Structure formats: structure tokens, C-alpha cells
Amino acid sequence: MEYHPKDIFLICIYLACKIEEFNISIHQFIQNIKSNEEKEELANAILNLEMLLMEKLNFELRVHNFYRPFEGFLLDVKTRCPEIANVEILRNFGMEFLDKILNTDAFFLYPPSQIALTAIVYSSSKNKIDLDRYCQSILLSAMNNDEIKHVCKIIKNINRLHKEIPVLNQEEINRIEKKLMNCYSAENDPRSKSFKELNLKSLNEDD
């Protein structure tokens, strides 16, 4: 037995939360675990073995962005809401919203479809286009009141993230860039002298 079963089953539960899009941080997760072990040590154990478990289960990690579902929503509005003359007008503000939301943690907290929906709602508000019928009678028609409230809450949260994008400080950017220059290996940079020397040495050895 290479790993303690207790650790593995906790990692399985934590991983299942992510798969089912149940948003919970590692610190929230460990607060629900009754254990004599230090919480920080337990959190580190789960995070350190998480990738290993995914590898053993042959998981494929795919990154889905929100631009495709956004296009899907535009097409859906065109098809189901013929009363809206120019649906394409929603594109500009919607794309602007999506580009800016990349500067937040929204991508890590919410599924792409929910971010895309928020972009559509945001753009409709900016363009003064009424999408109430589309949202209530078509898109969310199969949901009960509690589920609809949950979706509305998510849209509000994503909108809040969009509004609270921090202004980038140029001094901080310069500090980070300087730190990166000192940390990275120049031998892996095709532009560097050391990379070219190593490359030349390798070619000479092959000869």
C-alpha cells in the first residue's frame, strides 16, 4: 500500500466537488473533516496528491472558455426572439465584458456557460434590450423558483467581479517582471546567449 486510504478517499471527495462544479475552497473543505491532524497539513496532503490521483485515474483536463457558449447564446436569441431586430448589437459589450472578466478569478469559480450568460445579460442592459422573456420563459423555464434565484445570484456575483477589477499598478508590474527575470532559466530561452551556446554544443556533439 503506497498511500494511506484516508488521504485517497478525501482527495476523491474533494475532486468530485470540482467535477460536479460544487465550488468549495480547500480551507472550507477541511473545516468539515473531523480529524486530529493539523488543518494546514491535511490541506497540503490533499493538494499535493490531487494531481497524482487524476493521473492514476487517466483523467483528461480540458479548459473550456466562455467565448463559444457566448456565441451559442447569441445564436439562440436570434432563433427564439425574432422580435429583437439586431441581436448582433449584443456582441460588442458582451465581448468587452468577457475580455475584462479574464482579469478576475471568475474563470476558476464559475462554469463558462454562466459567465457567457452574464455577458449576454450585461450587454442587453447596456444596449437597453429587454431579454426578460428569453431568460424567464425560454432559458430558465424548466427551473423552479429556488433554482432561478440561484442562477440570478451567480449572475450578480460574476457582475460584481467584473466591477471590482483592480487597476494595474505599473510599479508592481515592473517589480514582478524583474522578479521573473531573476527566477527563470535563461538556458531555456531561445533568445538568450546561453541557450544558443547549448544548442550549438548539442549540434557539435551530434556531428
Secondary structure, DSSP 8 states (H G I E B T S, - for coil): --S-HHHHHHHHHHHHHHHTT----HHHHHHT---SS-HHHHHHHHHHHHHHHHHHTT-------SHHHHHHHHHHHHHH-TT-S-GGGHHHHHHHHHHHHTTSSHHHHS-HHHHHHHHHHHHHHHTT---HHIIIIIITTTS-HHHHHHHHHHHHHHHHHHHT-----HHHHHHHHHHHHHHS-GGG-TTSHHHHHHHHHHHHHH-
